Amino acid sequence: MSIGLVEMAQRGQVTLPKALRDQYDIKSGQQFTVVDLGGAFLLSPKESKVDALCDQIKGELLQEGTSLEYLLAELRAMRTEKAGE
């Protein structure tokens, strides 16, 4: 377990020590999940689940040959059907 000292900068920015960034291959712009454990903060590098799911759905639809135009037409049809109920 590493212990390091960090300082809160303007606008709430905190810089992780270079040794930790190197050790865990943390890049500029990488996002983290922050969990408050009663005053102790846990940072976890994490890819957005929504982005990952969208990428997966996009890949599957492309494999099936489904187009954006088809999906939009289906959505319009569903909305029209729902409005008519």
C-alpha atoms as one frame of an Amber mdcrd trajectory, in Angstrom:
protein
   0.000   0.000   0.000   1.325   3.417  -1.014   0.688   6.582   0.926   1.249
   9.923  -0.734   0.471  13.536  -0.020  -1.629  15.478  -2.504  -2.920  19.038
  -2.442  -6.279  20.397  -3.543  -5.744  23.013  -6.266  -8.129  25.630  -7.558
 -11.403  24.279  -8.939 -11.047  21.095  -6.854  -8.235  19.528  -8.848  -6.001
  16.913  -7.254  -2.870  15.537  -8.933  -1.985  11.907  -8.346   1.723  11.310
  -7.718   3.654  10.375 -10.885   4.763   7.056  -9.387   1.111   5.970  -9.023
   0.180   7.233 -12.500   3.072   5.262 -13.978   2.413   2.138 -11.902  -1.248
   1.957 -12.952  -0.834   3.433 -16.454  -3.192   6.330 -15.684  -3.482   8.764
 -18.581  -4.594  12.383 -18.769  -8.360  12.624 -19.238  -9.043   9.178 -17.775
 -12.232   9.100 -15.718 -12.697   7.667 -12.254 -15.548   6.592 -10.045 -15.336
   8.344  -6.651 -16.795   6.642  -3.578 -17.083   8.485  -0.253 -16.349   6.019
   2.554 -17.211   8.357   5.401 -14.466  10.896   4.696 -12.028   8.497   3.015
 -12.279   8.668  -0.769 -11.847   5.698  -3.060 -10.873   6.426  -6.675 -11.418
   3.642  -9.160 -10.426   3.952 -12.829 -13.535   2.928 -14.654 -14.886   2.929
 -18.165 -18.455   4.138 -18.410 -20.809   1.154 -18.581 -23.137   3.148 -20.823
 -20.349   3.802 -23.350 -19.289   0.149 -23.281 -22.877  -1.051 -23.800 -23.429
   1.418 -26.653 -20.277   0.184 -28.354 -21.417  -3.428 -27.932 -24.916  -2.703
 -29.299 -23.461  -0.735 -32.210 -21.160  -3.627 -33.104 -23.995  -6.163 -32.981
 -26.307  -4.001 -35.088 -23.594  -3.416 -37.676 -22.937  -7.166 -37.831 -26.644
  -7.746 -38.516 -26.660  -5.042 -41.196 -29.144  -2.870 -39.313 -28.991   0.801
 -40.275 -29.697   3.933 -38.269 -32.464   4.798 -40.747 -34.170   1.465 -40.048
 -33.989   1.997 -36.272 -35.406   5.533 -36.560 -38.270   4.301 -38.781 -39.093
   1.573 -36.244 -39.037   4.115 -33.418 -41.397   6.425 -35.323 -43.750   3.510
 -36.004 -43.759   2.525 -32.322 -44.512   6.115 -31.279 -47.347   6.378 -33.807
 -48.782   3.074 -32.619 -48.544   4.163 -28.985 -50.187   7.536 -29.717 -53.102
   5.762 -31.392 -53.920   3.637 -28.338
